[in-house]
Amino acid sequence: MRRTMIVAAALVLGAGAVMAQQDVAVQQDNLMRSQAKSLYTVMLKMTKGDIPYNQKAVNEAIANLEKDVATIAKTFEVNPKQDVVNATYGASPKVWQNKADFDSKIPPVQKAIADVKGKIKDVASLKAAYTAINDRCNDCHETYRVKLK
């Protein structure tokens, strides 16, 4: 009976650890999706003319990016050692192998956001802002993001 209890407890702890790792991976994925929504679904689509220019939506996108980017280092503290099921992109193990370099990519993104905040007034200035921010995001994506499918 005691052995059964120990085995059951080990299984519960193991399942809990797997679920915790998946929760971390989901949090990381959700953060990246939130940023993608602001940058690509709002800003990029406006620059391409896919959706009409909307100053309020631009301001919200910039505010959301500013908030989200500030949480990247903390959100990626723990390596979940697995990817989100059916995710298109995931974090490379390089994030945790060279965390200092990964974290060093965040301030340039924050600076790019700060540099354009309050200065976007039309599609032309939005295009310049989008390019500045996206280029800094891609500095990290080139090394630390992997395509899963």
Buried (B, 14 or more C-beta within 10 A) or exposed (E): EEEEEEEEEEEEEEEEEEEEBBEBBBBBBEBBBBBBBBBBBBBBEBBEEEEEBEEEBBEEBBEBBBEBBEBBBEBBEBBBEEBBEEBEBBBBEBBBEBBEEBBEBBEBBBEBBEEBBEEBEEBEEBBBBBBBBBEBBEBBBEBBBBEEE
